[in-house]
């Protein structure tokens, strides 16, 4: 599962393929962190290429309960598309 959407990066190269590589849940603090890796393209990722950048996105505590009891990766992709500027209207693959 991944998201296709061209976005700006800190390196002047615009990645188009974004993949959740880790979701960290801290139950004591009710915190969720999504680690997102961005690649120039799906083909580069499929051929073993490294991400252009990897960022951690902190989910607000009021959305914590969304990540309980289901597939946290599916929830992460939905949450990113609904809450992160630039991911609206992104394609799932």
Buried (B, 14 or more C-beta within 10 A) or exposed (E): EBBEBEBEBEEEEEBBBBBBEBBEBEEEEBBBEBBBBBBBBBEBBEEEBEBBBEEEBEBEEEBBEBBEEEEBBEBBBEBBBEEBEEBEEBEEE
